[in-house]
């Protein structure tokens, strides 16, 4: 594989610190959410940042799959819900639920595109076999 893009982000202070990208575009204070013992407040956290990246990447993969199949879709939307799980004092994991809206096509076509996007998306491929990821077509109880 050829490297197409590389970025770099530095974290100082862990879950209660600051993150910044090498180009200065991303500069945030992060805090642990209250739900896991943090102070909460108007700050982002690692799970929120992961959800944002996964949702954006998956939506891009979905649109690529549609173009490859020569299927016109409306403006798609992916909502990523990331859960922080604990199995014990030092046993943590993540789970991801993706709700995908694929307007302009029948449910069967949308579900096929979602599966194709899941195989294309680098986030999906990176977490495969490591965390539970569920894919659900928006407005439906159908999972892809």
PAKE-356787 format. One record per residue (C-alpha): x, y, z. Coordinates in steps of 0.2 Angstrom, whole numbers, plus 2048, in hexadecimal, padded with zeros to 3 digits. Layout:
# residues N
XYZ
...
This chain:
# residues 144
800800800
8058127FC
80481F80A
7F882C804
7F7837814
7FF837825
7FA842834
800844845
7F7849855
80084B866
7F7848877
7FD84F887
7F484B897
7EB83C891
7D883C893
7D984C89D
7E5856892
7E785E881
7E985786F
7F0861860
7F485C84F
80585F847
7FD86C83B
7F4876849
7E2872841
7DD867850
7DF86F861
7D486886F
7D3866882
7CC855886
7C484F896
7BE83E89B
7AB83E89B
7A283E8AC
79B82C8A8
7AC8258AA
7B182F8B9
7B883F8B0
7B38518B2
7A98528A2
7A586389C
7A686B88B
7B5861885
7B7853879
7BE84287D
7C7833874
7B682A871
7AE839869
7BD83C85E
7BD82A859
7AB82B855
7AD83A84A
7BB832840
7B282283E
7A282A838
7AB83582C
7B6827825
7A781B823
79C82881A
7AB82B80E
7AC81880B
799817809
79A8257FB
7A981C7F3
79F80C7F3
7908147EB
79B81C7DD
7A480B7DA
7938037D8
78D8127CD
77E8147DA
7788267DD
7748297EF
76E8397F8
778841805
77D833811
77F835824
788829830
78682B843
79382284D
78F81D85F
79F818868
79D810879
7AB80E886
7AA7FD88E
7B27F689E
7B47E48A2
7BE7E78B2
7CA7F38BA
7D67F48AB
7CC7EB89E
7C57F8892
7BE7F7880
7B3800874
7A47FC86A
79D80585B
78C807854
78A80F843
77A81583D
77A81882A
76E822820
76F81F80E
761829806
75B8267F4
75D8147F3
7538047F9
7577FC809
75F7ED801
76B7F87F6
76F803805
7737F3810
77F7ED802
7877FE801
78A7FE814
7927ED813
79D7F3805
7A280280E
7A67F881E
7B37EE814
7BA7FE80C
7BB80981C
7CC80A824
7C480C835
7B97FC833
7C87F382D
7D37F983B
7C77F3849
7C17E3841
7C27D584D
7C77E185B
7B77EA860
7A47E785C
79E7F184E
78B7F1849
7857F9839
7737FE838
76980682A
761816831
74E816833
74F803833
7527F583F
75C7EC832
76F7E9835
77B7E8827
